[in-house]
Amino acid sequence: MNRFSCRLALAISLMLTAVTVWADALPAPTGDIILSVDGKISRSNHDTSADFDLAMLDALPQSHYQTTHPWSETPHDYSGVLLRDLLSSLGATGDTVTAKALNDYQADIPVADAQNYDILLATHVDGEVMDVRHKGPVWVMYPLDQHPELKKAATYSVMVWHLRQLSVN
């Protein structure tokens, strides 16, 4: 290989590396931040955390299901990003996710639960954006009706509403 070919190969390699890094960069939120994720993640947009506004969460693959829970007498349709999809998009590597609410209530969610069940980070209920008055802007929702074994106090205690932060441990 001549010097020109070596330089050309090096230049192309550097450009591809730059494009790959840029493609992996998490964009910065442009709206109000409703969720921050920190801990054992490899993608971030603010120091060592990943901050999300509603549009960013809505841009991730969305899922939905109808379920009942102890705080409502009737089933509702919840939609948002699956916890496992959010963790995957951030390159998370932990075993536990600590969910923390606006009022500082916190609970530990096993990552295994996120792999075994469709745990939603619900941002919409019955097609409407969830607000703080109605347990939003993000609510950790388990598919209780689809998995009756989840209908127990231990599961209810990790269904954090008014979610504001996830820490991957």
Backbone as numpy.savetxt, mean C-alpha at the origin, in Angstrom:
# Nx Ny Nz CAx CAy CAz Cx Cy Cz
37.56 -5.63 -29.88 36.72 -4.46 -29.88 37.61 -3.22 -29.88
37.33 -2.26 -30.76 38.15 -1.04 -30.79 37.69 -0.05 -29.72
38.45 1.01 -29.55 38.18 2.00 -28.51 36.80 2.64 -28.69
36.44 2.93 -29.94 35.15 3.54 -30.21 34.00 2.62 -29.78
34.13 1.35 -30.11 33.10 0.38 -29.75 32.98 0.26 -28.24
34.11 0.26 -27.55 34.10 0.17 -26.09 33.42 1.39 -25.48
33.74 2.58 -26.01 33.12 3.80 -25.50 31.62 3.82 -25.78
31.26 3.38 -26.97 29.86 3.34 -27.34 29.11 2.36 -26.42
29.67 1.20 -26.18 29.04 0.22 -25.30 28.90 0.77 -23.88
29.92 1.47 -23.41 29.87 2.07 -22.08 28.80 3.15 -22.02
28.73 3.99 -23.03 27.72 5.06 -23.07 26.31 4.48 -23.08
26.08 3.46 -23.87 24.76 2.83 -23.94 24.42 2.20 -22.59
25.39 1.54 -21.98 25.17 0.92 -20.68 24.80 1.97 -19.63
25.49 3.10 -19.62 25.19 4.18 -18.67 23.80 4.75 -18.92
23.42 4.93 -20.19 22.09 5.45 -20.51 21.01 4.48 -20.06
21.20 3.19 -20.30 20.22 2.20 -19.88 20.09 2.16 -18.37
21.21 2.29 -17.67 21.17 2.33 -16.21 20.39 3.55 -15.74
20.61 4.69 -16.35 19.89 5.91 -15.97 18.40 5.76 -16.23
18.03 5.19 -17.36 16.62 4.99 -17.67 15.99 4.02 -16.67
16.69 2.95 -16.32 16.17 1.98 -15.37 15.96 2.62 -14.01
16.93 3.41 -13.54 16.80 4.08 -12.26 15.62 5.05 -12.30
15.48 5.81 -13.38 14.38 6.76 -13.48 13.05 6.04 -13.50
12.97 4.92 -14.22 11.72 4.16 -14.30 11.35 3.59 -12.94
12.34 3.29 -12.09 12.07 2.73 -10.78 11.78 3.80 -9.73
11.98 5.06 -10.07 11.76 6.13 -9.10 10.27 6.27 -8.82
9.93 6.43 -7.57 8.55 6.64 -7.17 8.26 8.14 -7.30
7.21 8.50 -8.03 6.93 9.92 -8.19 6.53 10.57 -6.86
6.70 11.85 -6.79 6.30 12.59 -5.59 4.79 12.87 -5.65
4.13 12.87 -4.50 2.71 13.18 -4.50 2.49 14.65 -4.88
1.38 14.91 -5.57 1.03 16.29 -5.91 -0.15 16.78 -5.09
-0.88 15.85 -4.48 -2.01 16.20 -3.62 -1.64 15.97 -2.17
-2.65 16.03 -1.32 -2.43 15.79 0.10 -1.93 14.36 0.33
-0.92 14.22 1.16 -0.40 12.90 1.49 -1.38 12.23 2.43
-1.85 11.03 2.02 -2.79 10.30 2.88 -2.18 9.04 3.47
-1.03 8.61 2.94 -0.38 7.41 3.46 1.12 7.51 3.26
1.86 7.15 4.30 3.32 7.06 4.23 3.73 5.64 4.59
4.71 5.13 3.86 5.23 3.79 4.11 6.73 3.92 4.34
7.22 3.31 5.42 8.66 3.34 5.69 9.12 1.97 6.15
10.37 1.89 6.54 10.93 0.62 6.99 11.68 -0.09 5.89
11.50 -1.39 5.80 12.25 -2.22 4.86 11.64 -2.16 3.47
11.84 -1.00 2.81 11.38 -0.81 1.43 12.56 -0.33 0.59
12.53 -0.67 -0.70 13.64 -0.26 -1.55 13.28 0.91 -2.47
12.02 1.28 -2.55 11.60 2.43 -3.36 10.99 3.48 -2.45
11.39 4.72 -2.64 10.87 5.80 -1.82 10.80 7.07 -2.66
10.16 8.07 -2.11 10.12 9.38 -2.77 10.33 10.52 -1.78
10.61 10.18 -0.53 10.85 11.20 0.49 11.81 10.61 1.51
13.07 10.95 1.41 14.10 10.38 2.28 14.02 8.85 2.23
13.62 8.22 3.33 13.55 6.76 3.36 12.11 6.26 3.40
11.15 7.13 3.09 9.75 6.72 3.10 9.13 6.93 1.72
7.98 6.31 1.55 7.20 6.47 0.32 5.89 7.14 0.71
5.67 8.33 0.20 4.45 9.09 0.50 3.49 8.98 -0.67
2.20 8.81 -0.36 1.18 8.64 -1.38 0.04 9.62 -1.18
-0.41 10.20 -2.29 -1.68 10.91 -2.28 -2.72 9.95 -2.85
-3.98 10.36 -2.87 -5.04 9.47 -3.33 -4.83 9.06 -4.78
-4.41 9.99 -5.62 -4.21 9.67 -7.05 -3.15 8.60 -7.23
-2.09 8.65 -6.43 -1.02 7.65 -6.54 -1.53 6.27 -6.12
-2.31 6.21 -5.03 -2.87 4.93 -4.61 -3.86 4.41 -5.66
-4.65 5.31 -6.22 -5.63 4.91 -7.25 -4.95 4.44 -8.53
-3.71 4.88 -8.77 -2.98 4.49 -9.99 -2.42 3.07 -9.88
-2.36 2.53 -8.67 -1.90 1.15 -8.48 -3.04 0.20 -8.86
-2.73 -1.07 -9.13 -3.81 -2.02 -9.46 -4.88 -2.01 -8.36
-6.12 -1.92 -8.77 -7.24 -1.81 -7.83 -7.99 -3.13 -7.70
-8.50 -3.38 -6.51 -9.33 -4.55 -6.23 -10.53 -4.07 -5.44
-11.55 -4.91 -5.41 -12.71 -4.58 -4.58 -13.44 -5.85 -4.19
-14.17 -5.75 -3.12 -15.08 -6.81 -2.71 -16.10 -6.24 -1.75
-17.17 -7.00 -1.60 -18.22 -6.63 -0.68 -18.04 -7.46 0.58
-18.17 -6.83 1.73 -18.05 -7.55 2.99 -18.80 -6.82 4.08
-19.11 -7.56 5.12 -19.64 -6.97 6.34 -18.52 -6.96 7.37
-18.75 -6.23 8.45 -17.79 -6.18 9.55 -18.53 -5.70 10.80
-17.91 -5.75 11.94 -18.60 -5.41 13.19 -19.08 -3.96 13.28
-18.62 -3.07 12.40 -18.96 -1.67 12.52 -20.08 -1.23 11.57
-20.67 -2.19 10.90 -21.78 -1.89 9.99 -22.73 -3.08 9.96
-24.00 -2.80 9.93 -25.00 -3.88 9.92 -25.23 -4.44 8.52
-24.81 -3.73 7.50 -25.04 -4.18 6.13 -23.71 -4.28 5.38
-23.65 -5.11 4.35 -22.41 -5.21 3.57 -22.19 -3.95 2.74
-20.93 -3.65 2.51 -20.53 -2.52 1.67 -19.46 -3.00 0.70
-19.34 -2.28 -0.42 -18.32 -2.58 -1.42 -17.10 -1.70 -1.16
-15.98 -2.32 -0.83 -14.73 -1.61 -0.54 -13.77 -1.80 -1.70
-13.06 -0.72 -2.04 -12.07 -0.83 -3.11 -10.82 -0.04 -2.75
-9.72 -0.47 -3.35 -8.43 0.15 -3.13 -7.34 -0.79 -3.60
-6.14 -0.53 -3.18 -5.01 -1.37 -3.56 -4.85 -2.48 -2.53
-4.51 -3.68 -3.00 -4.22 -4.77 -2.08 -2.90 -4.48 -1.36
-2.85 -4.78 -0.08 -1.64 -4.56 0.70 -0.45 -5.25 0.06
-0.62 -6.49 -0.41 0.50 -7.22 -1.02 1.00 -6.52 -2.28
0.10 -5.90 -3.05 0.52 -5.18 -4.26 1.29 -3.92 -3.91
0.85 -3.20 -2.88 1.59 -2.01 -2.45 2.97 -2.40 -1.96
3.04 -3.43 -1.13 4.34 -3.87 -0.61 5.26 -4.30 -1.74
4.72 -5.03 -2.70 5.53 -5.47 -3.84 6.03 -4.27 -4.65
5.17 -3.29 -4.86 5.57 -2.12 -5.65 6.69 -1.32 -4.99
6.83 -1.48 -3.67 7.87 -0.75 -2.93 9.09 -1.61 -2.64
9.08 -2.86 -3.09 10.20 -3.75 -2.82 10.35 -4.07 -1.34
9.23 -4.20 -0.65 9.25 -4.47 0.80 9.75 -5.87 1.08
10.50 -6.02 2.19 11.10 -7.31 2.52 10.84 -7.76 3.95
9.98 -7.12 4.68 9.76 -7.47 6.08 8.77 -8.60 6.28
8.60 -8.97 7.55 7.67 -10.03 7.95 6.39 -9.47 8.57
6.47 -8.22 9.01 5.34 -7.59 9.70 5.19 -6.16 9.19
3.95 -5.70 9.14 3.67 -4.31 8.79 2.93 -3.69 9.97
3.49 -2.65 10.54 2.82 -1.94 11.62 1.96 -0.85 10.99
0.66 -0.94 11.22 -0.30 0.04 10.70 -0.61 1.03 11.81
-0.48 2.32 11.50 -0.69 3.36 12.51 -1.76 4.33 12.02
-2.71 4.61 12.90 -3.84 5.49 12.57 -3.55 6.94 12.94
-4.43 7.82 12.49 -4.30 9.24 12.79 -4.29 9.51 14.30
-4.99 8.67 15.08 -5.04 8.85 16.54 -3.94 8.09 17.27
-2.95 7.58 16.51 -1.79 6.84 17.02 -2.10 5.40 17.42
-3.34 4.93 17.22 -3.62 3.51 17.41 -2.75 2.75 16.41
-2.19 1.63 16.82 -1.39 0.85 15.89 -1.58 -0.63 16.12
-1.36 -1.38 15.06 -1.50 -2.83 15.10 -0.52 -3.44 14.11
-0.05 -4.64 14.41 0.89 -5.35 13.54 0.14 -6.34 12.66
0.36 -6.22 11.36 -0.26 -7.11 10.38 0.84 -8.03 9.86
0.68 -9.34 10.00 1.68 -10.25 9.43 1.67 -10.15 7.90
2.84 -10.07 7.31 2.93 -10.04 5.84 2.32 -11.31 5.26
2.39 -12.41 6.01 1.77 -13.66 5.55 0.27 -13.48 5.34
-0.38 -12.67 6.18 -1.81 -12.38 5.97 -2.03 -11.71 4.62
-1.14 -10.77 4.29 -1.27 -10.06 3.01 -1.07 -11.00 1.82
-0.27 -12.04 2.00 -0.07 -13.02 0.93 -1.24 -14.00 0.84
-1.84 -14.33 1.97 -2.90 -15.34 2.02 -4.31 -14.80 1.81
-4.50 -13.50 2.07 -5.83 -12.90 1.97 -5.75 -11.60 1.18
-6.86 -11.23 0.59 -6.93 -9.97 -0.16 -7.20 -8.81 0.79
-6.16 -8.41 1.52 -6.28 -7.29 2.44 -6.23 -6.01 1.62
-7.31 -5.25 1.70 -7.38 -3.98 0.97 -6.90 -2.83 1.83
-6.24 -1.91 1.19 -6.06 -0.58 1.77 -7.17 0.22 1.11
-8.36 0.13 1.72 -9.56 0.69 1.11 -9.54 2.21 1.14
-9.76 2.79 -0.02 -9.86 4.24 -0.16 -11.25 4.66 -0.64
-12.06 3.67 -1.02 -13.42 3.93 -1.50 -14.38 2.93 -0.85
-15.56 3.40 -0.54 -16.64 2.54 -0.05 -17.87 2.86 -0.89
-18.46 1.82 -1.44 -19.64 1.96 -2.30 -19.42 3.01 -3.39
-18.20 3.02 -3.94 -17.87 3.91 -5.06 -17.52 5.33 -4.67
-17.57 5.66 -3.41 -17.26 7.01 -2.95 -15.92 7.04 -2.22
-15.17 8.13 -2.39 -13.90 8.29 -1.69 -14.18 8.35 -0.19
-13.41 7.59 0.56 -13.58 7.58 2.02 -12.94 8.83 2.62
-13.67 9.48 3.51 -13.11 10.64 4.19 -12.91 10.29 5.67
-12.28 11.19 6.39 -11.97 10.94 7.80 -13.25 10.71 8.60
-14.30 11.40 8.25 -15.57 11.24 8.98 -16.12 9.81 8.88
-15.75 9.12 7.80 -16.25 7.75 7.56 -15.11 6.74 7.54
-14.21 6.86 8.50 -13.10 5.92 8.74 -11.99 5.97 7.69
-11.97 6.96 6.84 -10.93 7.11 5.84 -9.82 8.01 6.34
-8.94 8.40 5.49 -8.96 8.21 4.04 -8.55 6.81 3.60
-7.94 6.03 4.51 -7.54 4.66 4.17 -7.94 3.76 5.35
-8.53 2.61 5.02 -8.96 1.66 6.04 -8.44 0.28 5.65
-7.74 -0.38 6.56 -7.27 -1.74 6.34 -8.48 -2.65 6.42
-8.84 -3.27 5.30 -10.06 -4.08 5.23 -9.71 -5.53 4.89
-10.17 -6.44 5.70 -10.02 -7.88 5.44 -11.29 -8.41 4.78
-11.18 -9.42 3.92 -12.35 -10.00 3.26 -13.08 -10.97 4.20
-13.78 -10.42 5.17 -14.37 -11.22 6.24 -15.43 -12.19 5.74
-16.29 -11.74 4.83 -17.35 -12.63 4.36 -16.82 -13.76 3.49
-15.71 -13.53 2.80 -15.13 -14.55 1.94 -14.33 -15.58 2.75
-13.94 -15.22 3.96 -13.13 -16.10 4.81 -13.67 -16.03 6.24
-14.70 -16.82 6.54 -15.32 -16.78 7.88 -14.33 -17.00 9.03
-13.23 -17.69 8.77 -12.23 -17.91 9.82 -11.60 -16.60 10.30
-11.76 -15.54 9.52 -11.21 -14.23 9.90 -12.13 -13.45 10.83
-13.36 -13.91 10.99 -14.33 -13.18 11.83 -14.04 -13.47 13.30
-13.04 -12.74 13.82 -12.63 -12.89 15.21 -11.95 -11.61 15.68
-11.86 -11.45 16.97 -11.31 -10.23 17.56 -9.89 -9.93 17.09
-9.07 -10.95 16.92 -7.68 -10.73 16.49 -7.62 -10.05 15.13
-8.51 -10.41 14.22 -8.54 -9.78 12.90 -9.11 -8.37 13.01
-10.19 -8.22 13.74 -10.81 -6.90 13.87 -9.81 -5.88 14.43
-8.93 -6.32 15.32 -7.98 -5.39 15.94 -6.93 -4.85 14.98
-6.71 -5.52 13.84 -5.73 -5.03 12.87 -6.38 -4.32 11.69
-7.70 -4.21 11.71 -8.42 -3.49 10.65 -8.41 -2.00 10.99
-7.26 -1.41 10.87 -7.03 -0.03 11.28 -7.71 0.93 10.32
-8.59 1.78 10.86 -9.16 2.84 10.04 -8.43 4.13 10.36
-8.68 5.16 9.57 -7.92 6.42 9.66 -6.42 6.13 9.51
-6.09 5.13 8.68 -4.69 4.74 8.48 -3.89 5.89 7.92
-2.70 6.13 8.49 -1.83 7.20 7.97 -0.42 6.73 7.69
-0.02 5.58 8.31 1.36 5.13 8.13 1.45 3.62 8.21
2.32 3.06 7.36 2.68 1.66 7.42 4.19 1.58 7.59
4.64 0.77 8.53 6.07 0.56 8.72 6.36 -0.92 8.50
7.22 -1.22 7.54 7.56 -2.59 7.21 8.73 -3.00 8.09
8.51 -4.04 8.88 9.54 -4.50 9.85 10.03 -5.89 9.46
